[in-house]
Amino acid sequence: MSRPRPVTAGRPRPENLAVLMRDTFTALNDLALARLAERGFGEVRTAHGAVFQYLDETGTTVSALAERAQVTKQAMAELVAYLEVRGYVERVPDPSDGRAKLVLPTARGREVVAVAQELVPEVEGRIAGLLGPERVKDLRRDLEAILRMAAE
């Protein structure tokens, strides 16, 4: 799906490498959202990936989810509340801290993760068909190198 570019000084902003990588992620994520909708999970949106991506199967606090996703605790609490009302996660007391609650995936939430994970080999196969297996290996190495560089 093509998204309009922001306009600065009357012209669309030029693409840079970071924007191109983000747009590629968004396009691939849209494939996952479409697959989820086909399987009956149409209320799951892009933002909810911040919960599912960082949620441990044994439970994770909202604070830890927020830190991992680099969002505010308030934003994460809203995402969790949305998913909780729809039956994807539940909050339970944290046995190691009586004041805290853990967010746990429900069976429905685990199904969402499974559907998304099922799509990974298909998408990676399509990318390998487009670029070839060696270029995919190179791409993976390059992306990992960029992550290391950014972390320095």
C-alpha positions in Angstrom: 0.0 0.0 0.0 1.4 3.4 -1.0 1.4 6.1 1.6 1.6 9.8 0.9 4.8 11.5 1.7 4.8 14.5 4.0 5.3 17.8 2.2 8.0 20.3 3.1 8.5 23.6 1.2 5.9 22.5 -1.3 7.6 19.2 -2.2 7.3 15.7 -0.9 10.2 15.0 1.5 12.9 12.9 -0.1 13.2 9.3 1.0 16.2 8.3 3.0 17.4 4.8 3.9 15.7 4.8 7.3 12.3 5.8 5.8 12.7 3.2 3.1 13.4 0.5 5.8 10.4 1.7 7.8 8.1 1.6 4.8 9.3 -1.9 3.9 8.5 -3.0 7.4 5.1 -1.4 7.2 4.3 -3.1 3.9 5.4 -6.5 5.3 3.4 -5.8 8.5 0.3 -5.0 6.3 0.6 -8.6 4.9 0.5 -10.0 8.4 -2.5 -7.8 9.3 -4.4 -9.0 6.2 -3.7 -12.6 7.1 -4.9 -12.0 10.6 -8.1 -10.4 9.3 -8.7 -13.4 7.0 -8.4 -15.7 10.1 -10.9 -13.7 12.2 -8.6 -11.3 14.0 -9.6 -8.1 12.1 -9.5 -5.9 15.2 -5.7 -6.4 15.6 -4.0 -3.3 14.3 -0.3 -2.3 13.7 0.1 -0.7 17.1 -0.8 -4.0 18.8 2.3 -5.5 17.4 4.1 -3.6 20.2 2.3 -5.9 22.7 2.5 -9.2 20.8 6.1 -8.7 19.8 7.4 -8.1 23.3 5.0 -10.3 25.4 6.6 -13.2 27.1 4.4 -16.3 27.2 4.9 -16.4 31.0 3.7 -12.8 31.3 5.2 -9.4 31.2 4.4 -6.2 33.1 3.0 -3.2 31.3 6.2 -1.3 32.3 8.5 -3.9 30.8 6.3 -4.0 27.6 6.5 -0.2 27.3 10.3 -0.2 27.8 10.8 -2.9 25.2 8.6 -1.2 22.7 9.9 2.2 23.5 6.5 3.7 24.2 5.1 5.4 27.3 3.5 3.2 30.0 0.3 5.0 29.4 0.3 4.2 25.7 1.1 0.5 26.4 -1.6 0.4 29.1 -4.1 1.6 26.4 -3.0 -1.1 23.9 -3.2 -3.8 26.6 -6.6 -2.6 27.7 -7.9 -2.8 24.1 -6.6 -6.3 23.7 -7.8 -7.4 27.1 -11.4 -6.3 26.3 -11.2 -8.3 23.1 -9.9 -11.4 24.8 -6.3 -11.5 23.5 -4.5 -10.9 26.8 -5.4 -11.0 30.5 -3.8 -9.3 33.5 -3.0 -11.5 36.5 -1.2 -10.8 39.8 2.6 -11.0 39.5 3.6 -13.8 42.0 7.0 -12.1 42.5 5.6 -8.7 43.2 2.2 -8.4 44.9 1.8 -4.8 43.7 2.3 -5.6 40.0 0.2 -7.3 37.3 1.5 -9.5 34.5 0.0 -9.3 31.0 -0.5 -12.9 29.7 -1.6 -14.0 26.3 -4.8 -15.9 26.2 -5.4 -18.8 23.9 -6.8 -16.2 21.4 -3.6 -14.1 21.8 -1.4 -17.1 21.3 -3.4 -17.9 18.1 -2.6 -14.4 16.8 1.2 -15.0 17.4 0.9 -18.4 15.7 -0.8 -17.0 12.6 1.8 -14.2 12.3 4.6 -16.8 12.8 3.1 -19.0 10.1 3.4 -16.1 7.7 7.2 -15.7 8.2 8.4 -18.5 6.0 6.0 -17.6 3.3 7.1 -13.9 3.3 10.8 -14.8 3.5 10.3 -17.3 0.7 8.7 -14.6 -1.5 11.6 -12.3 -0.7 14.1 -15.1 -1.6 12.2 -15.7 -4.8 12.5 -12.0 -5.6 16.1 -11.4 -4.6 17.6 -14.9 -4.6 18.8 -16.8 -1.5 22.3 -15.4 -1.4 21.1 -11.8 -1.6 18.7 -12.6 1.3 21.6 -13.9 3.4 23.5 -10.7 2.5 20.5 -8.6 3.4 20.1 -10.3 6.7 23.8 -9.7 7.5 23.6 -6.1 6.4 20.6 -5.4 8.5 22.3 -7.0 11.5 25.4 -4.9 10.9 23.2 -1.7 10.7 21.6 -2.7 14.1 25.1 -3.1 15.7 26.2 0.2 14.2 23.2 2.0 15.6 23.6 0.5 19.0 27.2 1.8 19.3 
